[in-house]
């Protein structure tokens, strides 16, 4: 049995890219890295299309606080 090093390198690169996407979206990066090793490009689609209400809520809270601070000064 011969290992296809090119495909292995691409698969690992994709897993690391997914790890970065998961961190950006405040998701569990380790979990998504491991899932990416198993299902590869499907994990990328799931990460990119999954919406996090927490991110939207956090941004809304930060913007609201900034606007309130600007109005008080």
Residue pairs with C-beta under 8 A, 6 or more apart in sequence:
11 37
11 40
12 37
14 36
14 40
14 41
14 44
15 33
15 36
15 37
15 40
16 33
17 44
18 32
18 33
18 35
18 36
18 43
18 44
18 47
19 29
19 30
19 32
19 33
19 36
20 29
21 32
21 44
21 47
21 48
22 28
22 29
22 31
22 32
22 33
22 47
23 29
25 47
25 50
25 52
25 55
26 52
26 54
26 55
26 58
27 47
27 50
27 52
32 43
32 47
35 43
36 43
36 44
